[in-house]
């Protein structure tokens, strides 16, 4: 059982159970009632978690800006408060489930990493379509390209953290949906705009989710 | 109807969009979801392209599970605004029609969003309208090269400019007598309608250059500009004004072409000429950047009084790098600028474009020592030729003398020396006669040399 599978000790210094091995970071004594085992991380690992959390926080801000720019360039009603398009399902990626918050943190991070891995091809597809619809919007196109790159980077960072914490997926990694010839050419412009909005929205949701889940690994983060 | 070739109207003229793999599995708006209990719809036509002023008849057909979906209660919005009910009509139980007449140009380049809503306001289907005009023929192509290796061109969209549709401009070029069409790739380098060709251009052979404008409603092509790269070399500095001002063309050249120019002359110095109160000496250096291009240059000077906006231009400077301005007001600050026009690049006989003016250089003429009614302005006296017309006439006279009287030693320099001597002599006489200001009245001095 890895670190993340260990039940968290309540604050207040309950001693760790010998049935649940963990990675000690400090030379604490079993008799020390003040030891909080939930924050016994190696310093470099903790630094890595902080770094990844900061990255997720930054990218969440960028995702907000991307979404704002996207809706502005699709024209009304996309930018209107009353606009409520159908939340269309996207192949290979769904929104964070309501039950996500109740999962163990390692499972949440695995789902975050999987979503971050699925996002880049979707963002690339949106970028290609927007290059046709809004060719004179270089900033939007650049944000979409950057978003794909940043999702890959954050996903890789989260997976590295999971590996360091002994909670990485051991099975074969699922590949994102491959490009195939399709009846996509028959898809209209309006649905493509809605789809892009959905993808940008999912990007923001998963970044926000990842930031929250990483935050719980930090000292002081609630379980 | 605007000029230019038109593509098919009322239907999208675009090529099908590129592959979007996720859309294969996506539940697209308009596609029925079996067993879901939800209604969806299809709008027809999808993404039409229309001319401004034309009409559109669209339909929203509802289908779904359970069958028997009704068009009752459906409504349309365009760009988020609900359309008046009188524009809609129920065609049958499941189809609502919309009639729009005299369409205005699209408000957004990505297409105007026409949406069919259910009674509760939920979105059933959407379609994007593209309403605009075909492109006009691009005009006013001008091109220049910074270093005889590259070429930058810019143009103006057709007469009306605004097509309300995204219009793509493509700069094409080819060698006049052989070679294939090439397309410029670096756009918007010096403005929205410009393109830069960085390399692989030939000299001493003409290129044909033109611009093609294309949008959903058609395409248009500019006139062909023919030029030799050698003839359009210019400085990297900004153009002084519109590229086709009349001062920049010469007879016999293609009216759309642009000849050579240079940087303005550097190191312009303006200084007094001894004590001469109506003259300033201007000196400069020929532009170094084109030193290797074996060109000659002619120059032009302009000057103005400090608090005036009127420039006076001295044209006949030829290829000298100095000039003396005369007929100036004493005790006055002047701003002076110089510009250059190259000719004879690589043996070409063609004149070029005047460069930009050099940075203004200021200098002041000496104050007049002679007392006058205002105490400052220098009024001309009898026998003292200081005005411009007199000086011009004198110049002509000296030129004639040199030609016909073999007086090679005569020059303005001699004349100016004589004038300086005259002024000093006049000062000395005034001192002797007690005309000078108080403090110096009555002081006796020897004659001036």
Interface residues (C-beta under 8 A of the other chain):
Chain A: X73 X74 X75 X76 X77 X78 X80 X82 X83 X84 X85 X86 X88 X89 X90 X91 X92 X121 X122 X125 X128 X129 X132 X133 X134 X135 X136 X177 X178 X179 X180 X181 X182 X183 X184 X185 X186 X187 X188 X189 X190 X191 X192 X193 X194 X195
Chain B: X14 X16 X17 X18 X19 X20 X21 X22 X23 X24 X25 X26 X27 X28 X29 X30 X43 X46 X47 X77 X79 X80 X81 X107 X108 X109 X110 X111 X112 X113 X114 X115 X121 X122 X123 X125 X126 X127 X128 X166 X168
